[in-house]
Amino acid sequence: MSLYSGILFGVALGAGAWLNSLQEPIPIVQLAILAALIMVMLYRYWSTRAFMPAGMIILLSFGVVVWTCVIYRDYLAVGWMRGAPYSDHNFTVVIVDENSKLE
């Protein structure tokens, strides 16, 4: 049973990673799968009170949730929270050395 659930969650997280690699990432899928994995492992942890493997999977999954929220924060915000996406910022860089003139 553990092998089948490991394969299922592995394939689902792989699909979530693929969705994050698109031009317009969809991180909510990966976050939903990680939330389901955390809930399953919390149930197993409370049933057994053993840190390995359920506690370790909870910590790793929570770490990936935090990482995903930080990396894809522009794609997770909705409505007025979103603002301008990072790619819409216009920056101009002027490189000046001591022998050139600005006009």
N, C-alpha and C positions, 0 to 999 in steps of 0.2 A: 504494500500500500504506500509506503514512504517513497519507493522508487517511482511509482506512477504519479504521485502528487508532486514530487521533485521535477519530473519531466514536464508535467502540466504547467507548473509555475515557471519553469525555465523557458519553455516555449512562449508563454504569455509575456514574460519580461523581455524576451528577445523581440517579440512583436512590438512591445512598447518602446524599446530602444530604436527599432526601425522607424517607428512613427516620429520619434524625436529627431531622426536624421533627415527628415524631409525639409523642404524649403521653408515651410511654415510648421514648426514642431507642434505636436499634440501631446504635451506631457501629462495631461490629466489621465490618460489611459494607464501609463506607468504608475502614477500615484494611486489609482484605484486598485491595481493589482497588488501593489505593495501594501496597501491598507488591508486587503483581504488576507495577504500572507501574515501580516502582523496579528490580525485577529485570530487566525488559526493557531499561530504559534503561542499567543497569549493563553488560549484555551489549553493547549498542551502543557504549557509551563505551569499554569495553575493546577492542572490535574496531577502532574508528576513532581512539581517543586524541584526539578532538576535543571540546572543551568544549561547543560549540554544535551541536545543540540538546540532546544527551543529558545533558550535565553540568548544564545549567540546569534541565532537567526533574527530575533527581535532587534537586537542592537545593530546588526548589519543593515537590516531593512530600514530602521529608523535613520541610520546614517545616510542611506541612499535617498530617502525622502527629503532630508534636509539638503543634500547636495542637489537634487533635482529642483527643489524650490528656489535655491540660490541661482543655479545656472539658467533656469527657464522662467525667472520671475516676470519678465516682460510678457510672456505668453499665458501666465496664470491669472494676472490681474484682469478684472472685468470692469466695464463701464467707466465711470469717472476716475477710477484708480489707475487705469491703464496709461493715460496720457499719450505722449508721442513715443512710438517705438524707438529703440536705440538706433536703428538704421536710418531714421529720418533726421538725426542730428547732423548739421552741416558745420564742419570745422575747416578752417583755412590755416595752413601752416606756411609761414614765410621763413625761409632760411636766409640769413644774412651773414656774410663774412665781412671782415674788416676792410676789404678792397672794393666792395660793391656799394652802389647807391640805390636808395629807395626813391622811386618817383611817384 
